[in-house]
Amino acid sequence: MFDAAIPHAETAEARWVVWGRSASAVVIVFHLLWILPDYRPAEDIPEEARSAPTLRLMTTNVFFENADFGPIAAEILAADADVVFIQEYGPEIESALFERGAVEAYPYRYIAMENQYFGLATYSKLPLIDAEAPEAGGRPFIRATVDVLGVPVRLYNVHPTSPGLGEGFAESWNDGWRDITDAVAQETGATVVAGDFNMNQHHRWYRQLKSDGMKSCHEERGRGNATTWPQMRKLAQIRLDNIFHSREVVCMSVGEGHGQGTDHKPVIAELAILTP
């Protein structure tokens, strides 16, 4: 009797093996569908963009607990961007930048402090028109316009609250992104949104920006798998720092800097501004 039961047991075990393999295959397929968009090739650059005026933009979270702001200040100046977005801005990074010539290099500056030591700054070689600091989810963002050879370009320097800092922060994060995306959706010309998004490409607000017609520089240039945080670790990195733009702009190139002393890599993009 015992021997007769063996074929039945083997059959049941075989079914469990088949079921397990099938379940694993389903998981693998869904995982591939989830990550494959990050590996899409770069889009073709339209011919009109090749002769269009350009705006070089850098965005960097300098990390307010940075032990030495000198290296990141030097990197910002060396990047020679037309406009620099700085998150977690405070007196120490300001001093480090001024010591290295930022006053002369970037005569136009707009600062929005969330508190005495923590805020945002937009440094520009071009005049900042209509610069302001509305609030989104209780945290300021900087909105301004620059003129690029006669074409107005609307700039958003953003750093919404992290969704994972504790009770109440997820609500502030959602409120912040709701306010930002609502504002961006109302823009009618060339628009750029950049900064520390505190989200990766799998969040709903990232998808909302794309649904509203904005494009990711990293995805456009075939670098959707690029990462920026936490830059001191080799594994489990994600991309929190992004540059998005409207259809009136084409991203010609995008890359990451070193971000020495910070926990984020800076992002630098060359943006072609199409003539209306």
ZIFENSUL-V241566 format. One record per residue. N is the residue number from 1. RES is the residue in one letter. NEAR is the number of other C-alpha atoms within 8 Angstrom. Layout:
n:N res:RES near:NEAR
n:N res:RES near:NEAR
//
This chain:
n:1 res:M near:4
n:2 res:F near:5
n:3 res:D near:5
n:4 res:A near:7
n:5 res:A near:8
n:6 res:I near:8
n:7 res:P near:7
n:8 res:H near:8
n:9 res:A near:8
n:10 res:E near:8
n:11 res:T near:8
n:12 res:A near:8
n:13 res:E near:8
n:14 res:A near:8
n:15 res:R near:8
n:16 res:W near:8
n:17 res:V near:8
n:18 res:V near:8
n:19 res:W near:8
n:20 res:G near:8
n:21 res:R near:8
n:22 res:S near:8
n:23 res:A near:8
n:24 res:S near:8
n:25 res:A near:8
n:26 res:V near:8
n:27 res:V near:8
n:28 res:I near:8
n:29 res:V near:8
n:30 res:F near:8
n:31 res:H near:8
n:32 res:L near:8
n:33 res:L near:8
n:34 res:W near:7
n:35 res:I near:8
n:36 res:L near:8
n:37 res:P near:8
n:38 res:D near:10
n:39 res:Y near:10
n:40 res:R near:10
n:41 res:P near:7
n:42 res:A near:9
n:43 res:E near:7
n:44 res:D near:4
n:45 res:I near:8
n:46 res:P near:6
n:47 res:E near:6
n:48 res:E near:7
n:49 res:A near:11
n:50 res:R near:8
n:51 res:S near:6
n:52 res:A near:10
n:53 res:P near:9
n:54 res:T near:9
n:55 res:L near:12
n:56 res:R near:11
n:57 res:L near:13
n:58 res:M near:14
n:59 res:T near:17
n:60 res:T near:16
n:61 res:N near:15
n:62 res:V near:17
n:63 res:F near:12
n:64 res:F near:9
n:65 res:E near:4
n:66 res:N near:9
n:67 res:A near:5
n:68 res:D near:6
n:69 res:F near:12
n:70 res:G near:9
n:71 res:P near:10
n:72 res:I near:12
n:73 res:A near:12
n:74 res:A near:10
n:75 res:E near:9
n:76 res:I near:11
n:77 res:L near:13
n:78 res:A near:6
n:79 res:A near:7
n:80 res:D near:6
n:81 res:A near:12
n:82 res:D near:10
n:83 res:V near:13
n:84 res:V near:13
n:85 res:F near:15
n:86 res:I near:14
n:87 res:Q near:16
n:88 res:E near:11
n:89 res:Y near:17
n:90 res:G near:12
n:91 res:P near:7
n:92 res:E near:7
n:93 res:I near:12
n:94 res:E near:9
n:95 res:S near:8
n:96 res:A near:11
n:97 res:L near:14
n:98 res:F near:9
n:99 res:E near:7
n:100 res:R near:9
n:101 res:G near:9
n:102 res:A near:11
n:103 res:V near:8
n:104 res:E near:6
n:105 res:A near:8
n:106 res:Y near:10
n:107 res:P near:10
n:108 res:Y near:10
n:109 res:R near:10
n:110 res:Y near:10
n:111 res:I near:9
n:112 res:A near:11
n:113 res:M near:12
n:114 res:E near:10
n:115 res:N near:6
n:116 res:Q near:7
n:117 res:Y near:10
n:118 res:F near:11
n:119 res:G near:15
n:120 res:L near:19
n:121 res:A near:13
n:122 res:T near:13
n:123 res:Y near:12
n:124 res:S near:13
n:125 res:K near:10
n:126 res:L near:9
n:127 res:P near:8
n:128 res:L near:12
n:129 res:I near:7
n:130 res:D near:7
n:131 res:A near:10
n:132 res:E near:7
n:133 res:A near:9
n:134 res:P near:8
n:135 res:E near:9
n:136 res:A near:14
n:137 res:G near:13
n:138 res:G near:7
n:139 res:R near:11
n:140 res:P near:14
n:141 res:F near:15
n:142 res:I near:18
n:143 res:R near:13
n:144 res:A near:12
n:145 res:T near:12
n:146 res:V near:12
n:147 res:D near:10
n:148 res:V near:11
n:149 res:L near:5
n:150 res:G near:5
n:151 res:V near:9
n:152 res:P near:10
n:153 res:V near:12
n:154 res:R near:12
n:155 res:L near:12
n:156 res:Y near:12
n:157 res:N near:14
n:158 res:V near:14
n:159 res:H near:12
n:160 res:P near:14
n:161 res:T near:12
n:162 res:S near:10
n:163 res:P near:12
n:164 res:G near:6
n:165 res:L near:7
n:166 res:G near:7
n:167 res:E near:5
n:168 res:G near:6
n:169 res:F near:12
n:170 res:A near:13
n:171 res:E near:8
n:172 res:S near:12
n:173 res:W near:13
n:174 res:N near:10
n:175 res:D near:10
n:176 res:G near:15
n:177 res:W near:12
n:178 res:R near:10
n:179 res:D near:10
n:180 res:I near:9
n:181 res:T near:11
n:182 res:D near:8
n:183 res:A near:8
n:184 res:V near:8
n:185 res:A near:7
n:186 res:Q near:6
n:187 res:E near:7
n:188 res:T near:4
n:189 res:G near:9
n:190 res:A near:13
n:191 res:T near:14
n:192 res:V near:12
n:193 res:V near:11
n:194 res:A near:14
n:195 res:G near:16
n:196 res:D near:14
n:197 res:F near:12
n:198 res:N near:11
n:199 res:M near:10
n:200 res:N near:10
n:201 res:Q near:7
n:202 res:H near:7
n:203 res:H near:8
n:204 res:R near:6
n:205 res:W near:9
n:206 res:Y near:11
n:207 res:R near:10
n:208 res:Q near:9
n:209 res:L near:11
n:210 res:K near:10
n:211 res:S near:7
n:212 res:D near:7
n:213 res:G near:8
n:214 res:M near:11
n:215 res:K near:12
n:216 res:S near:11
n:217 res:C near:14
n:218 res:H near:12
n:219 res:E near:12
n:220 res:E near:12
n:221 res:R near:14
n:222 res:G near:12
n:223 res:R near:13
n:224 res:G near:12
n:225 res:N near:6
n:226 res:A near:8
n:227 res:T near:8
n:228 res:T near:14
n:229 res:W near:13
n:230 res:P near:9
n:231 res:Q near:12
n:232 res:M near:6
n:233 res:R near:7
n:234 res:K near:6
n:235 res:L near:4
n:236 res:A near:5
n:237 res:Q near:11
n:238 res:I near:10
n:239 res:R near:12
n:240 res:L near:12
n:241 res:D near:17
n:242 res:N near:14
n:243 res:I near:14
n:244 res:F near:11
n:245 res:H near:15
n:246 res:S near:12
n:247 res:R near:9
n:248 res:E near:12
n:249 res:V near:12
n:250 res:V near:12
n:251 res:C near:12
n:252 res:M near:10
n:253 res:S near:9
n:254 res:V near:12
n:255 res:G near:7
n:256 res:E near:9
n:257 res:G near:8
n:258 res:H near:6
n:259 res:G near:15
n:260 res:Q near:6
n:261 res:G near:12
n:262 res:T near:12
n:263 res:D near:12
n:264 res:H near:14
n:265 res:K near:15
n:266 res:P near:14
n:267 res:V near:14
n:268 res:I near:13
n:269 res:A near:14
n:270 res:E near:12
n:271 res:L near:13
n:272 res:A near:14
n:273 res:I near:15
n:274 res:L near:11
n:275 res:T near:6
n:276 res:P near:4
//
